[in-house]
Amino acid sequence: MQDPITTAAQYVLEADGLLITAGAGMGIDSGLPDFRGPEGFWRAYPALGLQRLMFEEIACPDAFVRDPEQAWGFYAHRLNLYRRTTPHAGFALLRAMAERLERGAFVFTSNVDGQFQKAGFDELQVAECHGSLHHLQCFHDCRGHIWPAADFAPEVDEARCRLRSPLPRCPDCGALARPNVLMFGDWNWQSGRTEVQRQRLENWLATVQRPVVIELGAGTAIPTVRWFGEMRGAPLIRINPGEAEVCTDRGVSLPLGAHVGLQAMARELRAAGFLD
C-alpha cells in the first residue's frame, strides 16, 4: 500500500486547481483556542465558565439582548485576538502549492477569523460560509448593510468578559451593531456578503477540470465544511488529528495537525520537484 503522504502529494501533482476547505482546527497551530466541549471553552473564557455559560449560549443573538456588554466582550476579545494572531507557516505552504497550479486555489472555510486573508490569500478567493468577525451588521438588519469592523477598536475587560468601550452602533438606524457571523439560533444574520463569495467560488469551480480538495481541521460536530469538500467528487486529502477518516476511494487520511500535515506534504512535493 502506498504511503498516504505520497498519495496526497500525487493528488496535488495531478490537479489543476486546489480547493482548500478549513474548519476550526486550522487555527490551532497559530495559537487560537479550541472551543470543543465546555471545558475547552471555559479554559479560554473562565469568566463564562464561572457562570456555566455554554458556547451556544453566548454565541447567539439572545446573548446580545440579555447582556450586550457581555456578548460583545466575548466577540470583541476574539476580534482582538484574531487581529494580533500571526497565521502559521502552513498557510504559506498552501499558497505555494496554489501558485503552481493552473487554476490556483479557492478557500471555503467556516472560520470567521480572517486568517486566510491575513496570510496573503486574495479576498476574492475566499468564501466564509459563517461570515466574518471582521465585518459588522445591524442587530435588526435594518437595511441589509454590512460594513468593515476596521474602525471598531474595542476595549475588553478580559477577566470579566465584558466590553468596556462603547457598544458599536448601526450607522443607518443607531441600533446595536453585531458581528456579521452566523450564530446559533440566528434568524437575522445578513448573508449577502457570504452569498457573493459563494457565487465566486461556484464560478471558479466551473473552470477547474481536475480539482483536489485539501481539508484541514474540519470536525463532525458541525460538518458543513466536510460535506462541502466531499460533495465535489474530487480527490480528498483530509488532515485532522482526531477525525481523519474518509469514506471515498479517492481520499486519503492524514491524522495530523494542519501545520505538520502540510509540512509532510511539502517535503514530498519538493522531492518531486513541484515546490522549491
PyRosetta script that sets phi, psi and omega in degrees:
from pyrosetta import init, pose_from_sequence

init()
pose = pose_from_sequence("MQDPITTAAQYVLEADGLLITAGAGMGIDSGLPDFRGPEGFWRAYPALGLQRLMFEEIACPDAFVRDPEQAWGFYAHRLNLYRRTTPHAGFALLRAMAERLERGAFVFTSNVDGQFQKAGFDELQVAECHGSLHHLQCFHDCRGHIWPAADFAPEVDEARCRLRSPLPRCPDCGALARPNVLMFGDWNWQSGRTEVQRQRLENWLATVQRPVVIELGAGTAIPTVRWFGEMRGAPLIRINPGEAEVCTDRGVSLPLGAHVGLQAMARELRAAGFLD")
pose.set_psi(1, 134.9)
pose.set_omega(1, -178.2)
pose.set_phi(2, -69.7)
pose.set_psi(2, 142.7)
pose.set_omega(2, 177.7)
pose.set_phi(3, -57.8)
pose.set_psi(3, 135.4)
pose.set_omega(3, -176.8)
pose.set_phi(4, -61.9)
pose.set_psi(4, -31.7)
pose.set_omega(4, 177.2)
pose.set_phi(5, -65.8)
pose.set_psi(5, -41.4)
pose.set_omega(5, 177.9)
pose.set_phi(6, -63.1)
pose.set_psi(6, -41.5)
pose.set_omega(6, 178.2)
pose.set_phi(7, -62.6)
pose.set_psi(7, -45.0)
pose.set_omega(7, 179.7)
pose.set_phi(8, -60.2)
pose.set_psi(8, -44.8)
pose.set_omega(8, 179.3)
pose.set_phi(9, -62.9)
pose.set_psi(9, -38.9)
pose.set_omega(9, 179.6)
pose.set_phi(10, -64.0)
pose.set_psi(10, -38.7)
pose.set_omega(10, 176.4)
pose.set_phi(11, -58.6)
pose.set_psi(11, -41.8)
pose.set_omega(11, 179.3)
pose.set_phi(12, -67.3)
pose.set_psi(12, -42.6)
pose.set_omega(12, -178.8)
pose.set_phi(13, -61.6)
pose.set_psi(13, -29.4)
pose.set_omega(13, -177.6)
pose.set_phi(14, -90.1)
pose.set_psi(14, -3.7)
pose.set_omega(14, -173.3)
pose.set_phi(15, -92.9)
pose.set_psi(15, 159.7)
pose.set_omega(15, 170.4)
pose.set_phi(16, -114.9)
pose.set_psi(16, -3.8)
pose.set_omega(16, 177.5)
pose.set_phi(17, -154.9)
pose.set_psi(17, 145.7)
pose.set_omega(17, -176.2)
pose.set_phi(18, -114.4)
pose.set_psi(18, 117.5)
pose.set_omega(18, 172.2)
pose.set_phi(19, -97.5)
pose.set_psi(19, 115.0)
pose.set_omega(19, 179.5)
pose.set_phi(20, -98.2)
pose.set_psi(20, 120.1)
pose.set_omega(20, 177.1)
pose.set_phi(21, -116.3)
pose.set_psi(21, 129.5)
pose.set_omega(21, -170.9)
pose.set_phi(22, -138.4)
pose.set_psi(22, 137.5)
pose.set_omega(22, 173.8)
pose.set_phi(23, -113.4)
pose.set_psi(23, -166.1)
pose.set_omega(23, -173.0)
pose.set_phi(24, -60.5)
pose.set_psi(24, -29.6)
pose.set_omega(24, -179.3)
pose.set_phi(25, -62.3)
pose.set_psi(25, -19.6)
pose.set_omega(25, 179.6)
pose.set_phi(26, -62.9)
pose.set_psi(26, -32.5)
pose.set_omega(26, -174.8)
pose.set_phi(27, -87.4)
pose.set_psi(27, -10.4)
pose.set_omega(27, -174.9)
pose.set_phi(28, -61.4)
pose.set_psi(28, -39.8)
pose.set_omega(28, -179.0)
pose.set_phi(29, -70.5)
pose.set_psi(29, -12.2)
pose.set_omega(29, 173.2)
pose.set_phi(30, -89.6)
pose.set_psi(30, -3.8)
pose.set_omega(30, -179.8)
pose.set_phi(31, 96.8)
pose.set_psi(31, 7.4)
pose.set_omega(31, 178.3)
pose.set_phi(32, -76.8)
pose.set_psi(32, 147.7)
pose.set_omega(32, -174.3)
pose.set_phi(33, -72.5)
pose.set_psi(33, 153.8)
pose.set_omega(33, 175.7)
pose.set_phi(34, -101.9)
pose.set_psi(34, 118.8)
pose.set_omega(34, -176.7)
pose.set_phi(35, -91.9)
pose.set_psi(35, 11.5)
pose.set_omega(35, -176.6)
pose.set_phi(36, -66.4)
pose.set_psi(36, 120.1)
pose.set_omega(36, 178.7)
pose.set_phi(37, 79.0)
pose.set_psi(37, 153.7)
pose.set_omega(37, -178.1)
pose.set_phi(38, -62.2)
pose.set_psi(38, -34.0)
pose.set_omega(38, -177.8)
pose.set_phi(39, -65.8)
pose.set_psi(39, -43.0)
pose.set_omega(39, 177.8)
pose.set_phi(40, -63.5)
pose.set_psi(40, -40.4)
pose.set_omega(40, 179.2)
pose.set_phi(41, -65.7)
pose.set_psi(41, -44.2)
pose.set_omega(41, -177.7)
pose.set_phi(42, -71.9)
pose.set_psi(42, -25.3)
pose.set_omega(42, 172.6)
pose.set_phi(43, -63.8)
pose.set_psi(43, -38.9)
pose.set_omega(43, -179.7)
pose.set_phi(44, -75.9)
pose.set_psi(44, -30.6)
pose.set_omega(44, -177.7)
pose.set_phi(45, -132.7)
pose.set_psi(45, 76.6)
pose.set_omega(45, -175.7)
pose.set_phi(46, -61.3)
pose.set_psi(46, -30.0)
pose.set_omega(46, 178.8)
pose.set_phi(47, -63.1)
pose.set_psi(47, -36.5)
pose.set_omega(47, 177.0)
pose.set_phi(48, -74.4)
pose.set_psi(48, -30.6)
pose.set_omega(48, 176.1)
pose.set_phi(49, -63.8)
pose.set_psi(49, -38.3)
pose.set_omega(49, 178.6)
pose.set_phi(50, -62.4)
pose.set_psi(50, -30.5)
pose.set_omega(50, 177.2)
pose.set_phi(51, -90.2)
pose.set_psi(51, -1.4)
pose.set_omega(51, -177.6)
pose.set_phi(52, 57.7)
pose.set_psi(52, 34.5)
pose.set_omega(52, 177.1)
pose.set_phi(53, -83.2)
pose.set_psi(53, 126.5)
pose.set_omega(53, 177.9)
pose.set_phi(54, -81.0)
pose.set_psi(54, 160.5)
pose.set_omega(54, 177.6)
pose.set_phi(55, -53.5)
pose.set_psi(55, -44.2)
pose.set_omega(55, -177.8)
pose.set_phi(56, -65.5)
pose.set_psi(56, -20.2)
pose.set_omega(56, -177.9)
pose.set_phi(57, -88.7)
pose.set_psi(57, -17.7)
pose.set_omega(57, 177.2)
pose.set_phi(58, -104.1)
pose.set_psi(58, -27.4)
pose.set_omega(58, -180.0)
pose.set_phi(59, -93.3)
pose.set_psi(59, 58.3)
pose.set_omega(59, -178.6)
pose.set_phi(60, -152.8)
pose.set_psi(60, 155.3)
pose.set_omega(60, 180.0)
pose.set_phi(61, -59.3)
pose.set_psi(61, -33.8)
pose.set_omega(61, -179.4)
pose.set_phi(62, -58.2)
pose.set_psi(62, -30.8)
pose.set_omega(62, -179.9)
pose.set_phi(63, -64.5)
pose.set_psi(63, -33.1)
pose.set_omega(63, 179.0)
pose.set_phi(64, -73.5)
pose.set_psi(64, -26.8)
pose.set_omega(64, 175.4)
pose.set_phi(65, -77.3)
pose.set_psi(65, -44.4)
pose.set_omega(65, -175.6)
pose.set_phi(66, -68.1)
pose.set_psi(66, -45.4)
pose.set_omega(66, -175.5)
pose.set_phi(67, -158.5)
pose.set_psi(67, 84.5)
pose.set_omega(67, -174.4)
pose.set_phi(68, -61.5)
pose.set_psi(68, -34.0)
pose.set_omega(68, 178.6)
pose.set_phi(69, -65.9)
pose.set_psi(69, -35.4)
pose.set_omega(69, 177.5)
pose.set_phi(70, -73.1)
pose.set_psi(70, -44.3)
pose.set_omega(70, 179.3)
pose.set_phi(71, -59.7)
pose.set_psi(71, -43.7)
pose.set_omega(71, 178.9)
pose.set_phi(72, -73.6)
pose.set_psi(72, -26.5)
pose.set_omega(72, 173.5)
pose.set_phi(73, -59.9)
pose.set_psi(73, -42.0)
pose.set_omega(73, 177.9)
pose.set_phi(74, -66.6)
pose.set_psi(74, -51.4)
pose.set_omega(74, -175.5)
pose.set_phi(75, -72.8)
pose.set_psi(75, -34.8)
pose.set_omega(75, 179.7)
pose.set_phi(76, -70.0)
pose.set_psi(76, -35.2)
pose.set_omega(76, 174.4)
pose.set_phi(77, -60.2)
pose.set_psi(77, -44.1)
pose.set_omega(77, 178.6)
pose.set_phi(78, -64.0)
pose.set_psi(78, -42.0)
pose.set_omega(78, 178.8)
pose.set_phi(79, -59.6)
pose.set_psi(79, -47.2)
pose.set_omega(79, 178.6)
pose.set_phi(80, -62.3)
pose.set_psi(80, -39.0)
pose.set_omega(80, 179.0)
pose.set_phi(81, -63.6)
pose.set_psi(81, -45.0)
pose.set_omega(81, -179.9)
pose.set_phi(82, -64.1)
pose.set_psi(82, -37.1)
pose.set_omega(82, -178.9)
pose.set_phi(83, -65.0)
pose.set_psi(83, -33.2)
pose.set_omega(83, -176.9)
pose.set_phi(84, -99.0)
pose.set_psi(84, -0.8)
pose.set_omega(84, -179.2)
pose.set_phi(85, -85.3)
pose.set_psi(85, 132.8)
pose.set_omega(85, 176.0)
pose.set_phi(86, -92.9)
pose.set_psi(86, 125.0)
pose.set_omega(86, 178.7)
pose.set_phi(87, -60.0)
pose.set_psi(87, 141.3)
pose.set_omega(87, -179.4)
pose.set_phi(88, -70.1)
pose.set_psi(88, 168.9)
pose.set_omega(88, -171.8)
pose.set_phi(89, -66.8)
pose.set_psi(89, -15.5)
pose.set_omega(89, 177.5)
pose.set_phi(90, -61.3)
pose.set_psi(90, -31.2)
pose.set_omega(90, 177.8)
pose.set_phi(91, -61.3)
pose.set_psi(91, -42.8)
pose.set_omega(91, 179.9)
pose.set_phi(92, -65.6)
pose.set_psi(92, -34.7)
pose.set_omega(92, 177.6)
pose.set_phi(93, -65.1)
pose.set_psi(93, -40.0)
pose.set_omega(93, 176.5)
pose.set_phi(94, -63.1)
pose.set_psi(94, -41.3)
pose.set_omega(94, 178.4)
pose.set_phi(95, -63.5)
pose.set_psi(95, -40.2)
pose.set_omega(95, 179.6)
pose.set_phi(96, -63.2)
pose.set_psi(96, -40.8)
pose.set_omega(96, 176.9)
pose.set_phi(97, -62.6)
pose.set_psi(97, -46.1)
pose.set_omega(97, -176.7)
pose.set_phi(98, -62.2)
pose.set_psi(98, -38.1)
pose.set_omega(98, -177.3)
pose.set_phi(99, -64.0)
pose.set_psi(99, -19.5)
pose.set_omega(99, -178.1)
pose.set_phi(100, -99.2)
pose.set_psi(100, 3.2)
pose.set_omega(100, 178.0)
pose.set_phi(101, -105.4)
pose.set_psi(101, 143.7)
pose.set_omega(101, -174.2)
pose.set_phi(102, -56.1)
pose.set_psi(102, -42.6)
pose.set_omega(102, -176.8)
pose.set_phi(103, -100.4)
pose.set_psi(103, 7.3)
pose.set_omega(103, 176.6)
pose.set_phi(104, 66.6)
pose.set_psi(104, -142.1)
pose.set_omega(104, -175.8)
pose.set_phi(105, -141.5)
pose.set_psi(105, 158.2)
pose.set_omega(105, 170.5)
pose.set_phi(106, -136.0)
pose.set_psi(106, 144.5)
pose.set_omega(106, -177.9)
pose.set_phi(107, -108.0)
pose.set_psi(107, 133.1)
pose.set_omega(107, 170.7)
pose.set_phi(108, -121.6)
pose.set_psi(108, 115.9)
pose.set_omega(108, -174.0)
pose.set_phi(109, -139.2)
pose.set_psi(109, 145.6)
pose.set_omega(109, 172.4)
pose.set_phi(110, -89.8)
pose.set_psi(110, -4.9)
pose.set_omega(110, -178.9)
pose.set_phi(111, -74.9)
pose.set_psi(111, 142.0)
pose.set_omega(111, -178.7)
pose.set_phi(112, -107.4)
pose.set_psi(112, 15.8)
pose.set_omega(112, -169.7)
pose.set_phi(113, -90.2)
pose.set_psi(113, -11.4)
pose.set_omega(113, 179.9)
pose.set_phi(114, 69.5)
pose.set_psi(114, 17.9)
pose.set_omega(114, -175.6)
pose.set_phi(115, -70.0)
pose.set_psi(115, -31.2)
pose.set_omega(115, 178.0)
pose.set_phi(116, -65.4)
pose.set_psi(116, -44.5)
pose.set_omega(116, 177.5)
pose.set_phi(117, -63.5)
pose.set_psi(117, -40.2)
pose.set_omega(117, 179.9)
pose.set_phi(118, -64.3)
pose.set_psi(118, -29.5)
pose.set_omega(118, 179.9)
pose.set_phi(119, -82.8)
pose.set_psi(119, 0.3)
pose.set_omega(119, 174.9)
pose.set_phi(120, 106.1)
pose.set_psi(120, 2.8)
pose.set_omega(120, 175.4)
pose.set_phi(121, -71.8)
pose.set_psi(121, 141.0)
pose.set_omega(121, 179.9)
pose.set_phi(122, -61.4)
pose.set_psi(122, 129.9)
pose.set_omega(122, 176.9)
pose.set_phi(123, -52.5)
pose.set_psi(123, -33.0)
pose.set_omega(123, -177.9)
pose.set_phi(124, -79.8)
pose.set_psi(124, -2.3)
pose.set_omega(124, -180.0)
pose.set_phi(125, -115.2)
pose.set_psi(125, 23.4)
pose.set_omega(125, -179.3)
pose.set_phi(126, -129.1)
pose.set_psi(126, 131.1)
pose.set_omega(126, 174.3)
pose.set_phi(127, -117.7)
pose.set_psi(127, 118.0)
pose.set_omega(127, -177.5)
pose.set_phi(128, -105.1)
pose.set_psi(128, 97.2)
pose.set_omega(128, -169.4)
pose.set_phi(129, -68.7)
pose.set_psi(129, -17.5)
pose.set_omega(129, 176.6)
pose.set_phi(130, -110.7)
pose.set_psi(130, 14.8)
pose.set_omega(130, 179.5)
pose.set_phi(131, 86.3)
pose.set_psi(131, -164.6)
pose.set_omega(131, -176.3)
pose.set_phi(132, -142.8)
pose.set_psi(132, 135.5)
pose.set_omega(132, 177.0)
pose.set_phi(133, -72.5)
pose.set_psi(133, -11.6)
pose.set_omega(133, 178.2)
pose.set_phi(134, -85.7)
pose.set_psi(134, 8.8)
pose.set_omega(134, 176.0)
pose.set_phi(135, -133.5)
pose.set_psi(135, 151.8)
pose.set_omega(135, -177.7)
pose.set_phi(136, -121.2)
pose.set_psi(136, 163.8)
pose.set_omega(136, 174.1)
pose.set_phi(137, -149.3)
pose.set_psi(137, 164.9)
pose.set_omega(137, 173.7)
pose.set_phi(138, -66.9)
pose.set_psi(138, 139.7)
pose.set_omega(138, 178.3)
pose.set_phi(139, -59.4)
pose.set_psi(139, -33.5)
pose.set_omega(139, -179.8)
pose.set_phi(140, -94.9)
pose.set_psi(140, 0.4)
pose.set_omega(140, -177.3)
pose.set_phi(141, 50.7)
pose.set_psi(141, 52.1)
pose.set_omega(141, -169.5)
pose.set_phi(142, -62.7)
pose.set_psi(142, -40.6)
pose.set_omega(142, -177.7)
pose.set_phi(143, -128.2)
pose.set_psi(143, 9.1)
pose.set_omega(143, 178.7)
pose.set_phi(144, 75.6)
pose.set_psi(144, 15.9)
pose.set_omega(144, -177.5)
pose.set_phi(145, -84.8)
pose.set_psi(145, 146.2)
pose.set_omega(145, 172.5)
pose.set_phi(146, -127.8)
pose.set_psi(146, 134.7)
pose.set_omega(146, -178.8)
pose.set_phi(147, -137.2)
pose.set_psi(147, 153.2)
pose.set_omega(147, -179.3)
pose.set_phi(148, -64.3)
pose.set_psi(148, 147.9)
pose.set_omega(148, 178.6)
pose.set_phi(149, -91.5)
pose.set_psi(149, 13.9)
pose.set_omega(149, -174.0)
pose.set_phi(150, -57.9)
pose.set_psi(150, -34.2)
pose.set_omega(150, -178.2)
pose.set_phi(151, -86.6)
pose.set_psi(151, -1.6)
pose.set_omega(151, 179.3)
pose.set_phi(152, -90.9)
pose.set_psi(152, 112.6)
pose.set_omega(152, -177.9)
pose.set_phi(153, -117.2)
pose.set_psi(153, 79.7)
pose.set_omega(153, -172.9)
pose.set_phi(154, -73.1)
pose.set_psi(154, 144.2)
pose.set_omega(154, 170.7)
pose.set_phi(155, -109.4)
pose.set_psi(155, 127.5)
pose.set_omega(155, -172.2)
pose.set_phi(156, -121.5)
pose.set_psi(156, 134.0)
pose.set_omega(156, 168.0)
pose.set_phi(157, -83.7)
pose.set_psi(157, 95.9)
pose.set_omega(157, -172.8)
pose.set_phi(158, -67.6)
pose.set_psi(158, -32.5)
pose.set_omega(158, -179.4)
pose.set_phi(159, -64.1)
pose.set_psi(159, -31.7)
pose.set_omega(159, -179.0)
pose.set_phi(160, -106.9)
pose.set_psi(160, -5.2)
pose.set_omega(160, -176.8)
pose.set_phi(161, 54.4)
pose.set_psi(161, 56.6)
pose.set_omega(161, -179.7)
pose.set_phi(162, -137.8)
pose.set_psi(162, 143.2)
pose.set_omega(162, 175.9)
pose.set_phi(163, -75.2)
pose.set_psi(163, 127.3)
pose.set_omega(163, 179.0)
pose.set_phi(164, -95.4)
pose.set_psi(164, -31.6)
pose.set_omega(164, 180.0)
pose.set_phi(165, -81.6)
pose.set_psi(165, 169.9)
pose.set_omega(165, -177.4)
pose.set_phi(166, -60.0)
pose.set_psi(166, 146.3)
pose.set_omega(166, 176.2)
pose.set_phi(167, -64.9)
pose.set_psi(167, 141.3)
pose.set_omega(167, 177.0)
pose.set_phi(168, -70.7)
pose.set_psi(168, 148.4)
pose.set_omega(168, -175.7)
pose.set_phi(169, -125.5)
pose.set_psi(169, 151.5)
pose.set_omega(169, 175.4)
pose.set_phi(170, -69.2)
pose.set_psi(170, 128.0)
pose.set_omega(170, -179.6)
pose.set_phi(171, -71.2)
pose.set_psi(171, -13.6)
pose.set_omega(171, -178.3)
pose.set_phi(172, -90.0)
pose.set_psi(172, -44.0)
pose.set_omega(172, -174.4)
pose.set_phi(173, -122.6)
pose.set_psi(173, -8.5)
pose.set_omega(173, 178.7)
pose.set_phi(174, 83.3)
pose.set_psi(174, -0.9)
pose.set_omega(174, 178.0)
pose.set_phi(175, -72.7)
pose.set_psi(175, 170.6)
pose.set_omega(175, 178.0)
pose.set_phi(176, -57.9)
pose.set_psi(176, 136.4)
pose.set_omega(176, 171.3)
pose.set_phi(177, -93.8)
pose.set_psi(177, 154.6)
pose.set_omega(177, -179.0)
pose.set_phi(178, -136.5)
pose.set_psi(178, 165.3)
pose.set_omega(178, 175.4)
pose.set_phi(179, -65.8)
pose.set_psi(179, 145.0)
pose.set_omega(179, 176.3)
pose.set_phi(180, -85.2)
pose.set_psi(180, 61.4)
pose.set_omega(180, 178.2)
pose.set_phi(181, -127.2)
pose.set_psi(181, 149.1)
pose.set_omega(181, 178.0)
pose.set_phi(182, -78.0)
pose.set_psi(182, 118.5)
pose.set_omega(182, -178.7)
pose.set_phi(183, -103.4)
pose.set_psi(183, 178.0)
pose.set_omega(183, 174.3)
pose.set_phi(184, -72.9)
pose.set_psi(184, 136.0)
pose.set_omega(184, 179.7)
pose.set_phi(185, 61.0)
pose.set_psi(185, 40.1)
pose.set_omega(185, -170.5)
pose.set_phi(186, -104.1)
pose.set_psi(186, 113.9)
pose.set_omega(186, 179.1)
pose.set_phi(187, -108.3)
pose.set_psi(187, -4.8)
pose.set_omega(187, -178.0)
pose.set_phi(188, -115.0)
pose.set_psi(188, 12.2)
pose.set_omega(188, 176.5)
pose.set_phi(189, -63.2)
pose.set_psi(189, 128.3)
pose.set_omega(189, 177.1)
pose.set_phi(190, -87.1)
pose.set_psi(190, 108.1)
pose.set_omega(190, -171.9)
pose.set_phi(191, -94.5)
pose.set_psi(191, 6.0)
pose.set_omega(191, -173.7)
pose.set_phi(192, -56.5)
pose.set_psi(192, -44.3)
pose.set_omega(192, -179.6)
pose.set_phi(193, -63.3)
pose.set_psi(193, -43.6)
pose.set_omega(193, -179.9)
pose.set_phi(194, -66.3)
pose.set_psi(194, -37.0)
pose.set_omega(194, 179.3)
pose.set_phi(195, -63.6)
pose.set_psi(195, -38.2)
pose.set_omega(195, 176.4)
pose.set_phi(196, -64.7)
pose.set_psi(196, -42.5)
pose.set_omega(196, 177.8)
pose.set_phi(197, -61.0)
pose.set_psi(197, -44.0)
pose.set_omega(197, -178.6)
pose.set_phi(198, -63.1)
pose.set_psi(198, -37.2)
pose.set_omega(198, 178.7)
pose.set_phi(199, -66.3)
pose.set_psi(199, -39.5)
pose.set_omega(199, 175.2)
pose.set_phi(200, -60.4)
pose.set_psi(200, -41.2)
pose.set_omega(200, 179.1)
pose.set_phi(201, -62.7)
pose.set_psi(201, -45.9)
pose.set_omega(201, 179.3)
pose.set_phi(202, -62.5)
pose.set_psi(202, -39.3)
pose.set_omega(202, 177.4)
pose.set_phi(203, -62.2)
pose.set_psi(203, -41.2)
pose.set_omega(203, 179.2)
pose.set_phi(204, -65.7)
pose.set_psi(204, -46.3)
pose.set_omega(204, -179.0)
pose.set_phi(205, -56.7)
pose.set_psi(205, -34.4)
pose.set_omega(205, -179.4)
pose.set_phi(206, -66.2)
pose.set_psi(206, -18.7)
pose.set_omega(206, -179.1)
pose.set_phi(207, -94.6)
pose.set_psi(207, -7.4)
pose.set_omega(207, -174.6)
pose.set_phi(208, -97.6)
pose.set_psi(208, 126.0)
pose.set_omega(208, -179.7)
pose.set_phi(209, -90.2)
pose.set_psi(209, -35.7)
pose.set_omega(209, -175.1)
pose.set_phi(210, -131.7)
pose.set_psi(210, 72.9)
pose.set_omega(210, -178.3)
pose.set_phi(211, -74.5)
pose.set_psi(211, 153.6)
pose.set_omega(211, 167.9)
pose.set_phi(212, -128.4)
pose.set_psi(212, 141.8)
pose.set_omega(212, -179.5)
pose.set_phi(213, -108.1)
pose.set_psi(213, 125.4)
pose.set_omega(213, 168.6)
pose.set_phi(214, -110.2)
pose.set_psi(214, 112.6)
pose.set_omega(214, -179.0)
pose.set_phi(215, -102.6)
pose.set_psi(215, 132.9)
pose.set_omega(215, -174.2)
pose.set_phi(216, -130.6)
pose.set_psi(216, 120.3)
pose.set_omega(216, 171.4)
pose.set_phi(217, 61.1)
pose.set_psi(217, 32.6)
pose.set_omega(217, 179.7)
pose.set_phi(218, -100.9)
pose.set_psi(218, 120.8)
pose.set_omega(218, -176.1)
pose.set_phi(219, -93.3)
pose.set_psi(219, -177.5)
pose.set_omega(219, -177.6)
pose.set_phi(220, -100.1)
pose.set_psi(220, -11.5)
pose.set_omega(220, -178.7)
pose.set_phi(221, -61.4)
pose.set_psi(221, -45.8)
pose.set_omega(221, 171.7)
pose.set_phi(222, -126.0)
pose.set_psi(222, 94.0)
pose.set_omega(222, -165.4)
pose.set_phi(223, -86.2)
pose.set_psi(223, 20.8)
pose.set_omega(223, -176.2)
pose.set_phi(224, -52.8)
pose.set_psi(224, -47.0)
pose.set_omega(224, -176.0)
pose.set_phi(225, -68.5)
pose.set_psi(225, -43.4)
pose.set_omega(225, 179.1)
pose.set_phi(226, -60.9)
pose.set_psi(226, -45.3)
pose.set_omega(226, -179.3)
pose.set_phi(227, -62.7)
pose.set_psi(227, -41.5)
pose.set_omega(227, -177.3)
pose.set_phi(228, -60.9)
pose.set_psi(228, -45.4)
pose.set_omega(228, 179.3)
pose.set_phi(229, -66.8)
pose.set_psi(229, -41.8)
pose.set_omega(229, -178.4)
pose.set_phi(230, -64.1)
pose.set_psi(230, -34.9)
pose.set_omega(230, -176.6)
pose.set_phi(231, -71.6)
pose.set_psi(231, -10.8)
pose.set_omega(231, 179.7)
pose.set_phi(232, -71.9)
pose.set_psi(232, -23.0)
pose.set_omega(232, -176.8)
pose.set_phi(233, 70.0)
pose.set_psi(233, 19.8)
pose.set_omega(233, -177.8)
pose.set_phi(234, -104.6)
pose.set_psi(234, 163.9)
pose.set_omega(234, 172.4)
pose.set_phi(235, -53.2)
pose.set_psi(235, 133.4)
pose.set_omega(235, -174.2)
pose.set_phi(236, -121.0)
pose.set_psi(236, 126.2)
pose.set_omega(236, 174.5)
pose.set_phi(237, -109.4)
pose.set_psi(237, 109.7)
pose.set_omega(237, -176.6)
pose.set_phi(238, -102.8)
pose.set_psi(238, 110.7)
pose.set_omega(238, 179.2)
pose.set_phi(239, -104.7)
pose.set_psi(239, 111.4)
pose.set_omega(239, -174.8)
pose.set_phi(240, -162.8)
pose.set_psi(240, 122.4)
pose.set_omega(240, -175.6)
pose.set_phi(241, -68.0)
pose.set_psi(241, -22.0)
pose.set_omega(241, -175.1)
pose.set_phi(242, -120.8)
pose.set_psi(242, -21.4)
pose.set_omega(242, -176.2)
pose.set_phi(243, -137.1)
pose.set_psi(243, 61.8)
pose.set_omega(243, -172.7)
pose.set_phi(244, -93.1)
pose.set_psi(244, -3.6)
pose.set_omega(244, -174.4)
pose.set_phi(245, -61.4)
pose.set_psi(245, 141.1)
pose.set_omega(245, 174.8)
pose.set_phi(246, -121.8)
pose.set_psi(246, 150.7)
pose.set_omega(246, -177.4)
pose.set_phi(247, -119.5)
pose.set_psi(247, 40.4)
pose.set_omega(247, 178.6)
pose.set_phi(248, -139.3)
pose.set_psi(248, 149.4)
pose.set_omega(248, -179.4)
pose.set_phi(249, -77.3)
pose.set_psi(249, -7.5)
pose.set_omega(249, 174.9)
pose.set_phi(250, -114.3)
pose.set_psi(250, 44.8)
pose.set_omega(250, 178.2)
pose.set_phi(251, -134.4)
pose.set_psi(251, 156.1)
pose.set_omega(251, 178.6)
pose.set_phi(252, -137.3)
pose.set_psi(252, 138.5)
pose.set_omega(252, -179.0)
pose.set_phi(253, -101.3)
pose.set_psi(253, 128.4)
pose.set_omega(253, 173.4)
pose.set_phi(254, -121.3)
pose.set_psi(254, 98.2)
pose.set_omega(254, -177.5)
pose.set_phi(255, -77.5)
pose.set_psi(255, 68.0)
pose.set_omega(255, -174.8)
pose.set_phi(256, -137.6)
pose.set_psi(256, 162.7)
pose.set_omega(256, 169.9)
pose.set_phi(257, -68.4)
pose.set_psi(257, 162.6)
pose.set_omega(257, -174.8)
pose.set_phi(258, -58.7)
pose.set_psi(258, -49.9)
pose.set_omega(258, -176.5)
pose.set_phi(259, -64.3)
pose.set_psi(259, -47.5)
pose.set_omega(259, -178.4)
pose.set_phi(260, -64.0)
pose.set_psi(260, -42.9)
pose.set_omega(260, 179.3)
pose.set_phi(261, -62.1)
pose.set_psi(261, -43.2)
pose.set_omega(261, 179.0)
pose.set_phi(262, -68.3)
pose.set_psi(262, -36.2)
pose.set_omega(262, 175.8)
pose.set_phi(263, -61.5)
pose.set_psi(263, -43.2)
pose.set_omega(263, 179.8)
pose.set_phi(264, -62.3)
pose.set_psi(264, -43.1)
pose.set_omega(264, 177.6)
pose.set_phi(265, -64.2)
pose.set_psi(265, -40.7)
pose.set_omega(265, -179.1)
pose.set_phi(266, -62.7)
pose.set_psi(266, -38.7)
pose.set_omega(266, 178.1)
pose.set_phi(267, -61.2)
pose.set_psi(267, -42.2)
pose.set_omega(267, 179.2)
pose.set_phi(268, -66.4)
pose.set_psi(268, -39.4)
pose.set_omega(268, -179.8)
pose.set_phi(269, -71.1)
pose.set_psi(269, -31.9)
pose.set_omega(269, 174.2)
pose.set_phi(270, -67.3)
pose.set_psi(270, -40.9)
pose.set_omega(270, 178.9)
pose.set_phi(271, -62.0)
pose.set_psi(271, -29.2)
pose.set_omega(271, 179.2)
pose.set_phi(272, -86.2)
pose.set_psi(272, -1.2)
pose.set_omega(272, 180.0)
pose.set_phi(273, 80.8)
pose.set_psi(273, 10.5)
pose.set_omega(273, -178.5)
pose.set_phi(274, -81.3)
pose.set_psi(274, -38.6)
pose.set_omega(274, 177.7)
pose.set_phi(275, -112.3)
pose.set_psi(275, 152.5)
pose.set_omega(275, 176.9)
pose.set_phi(276, -73.3)
pose.dump_pdb("model.pdb")
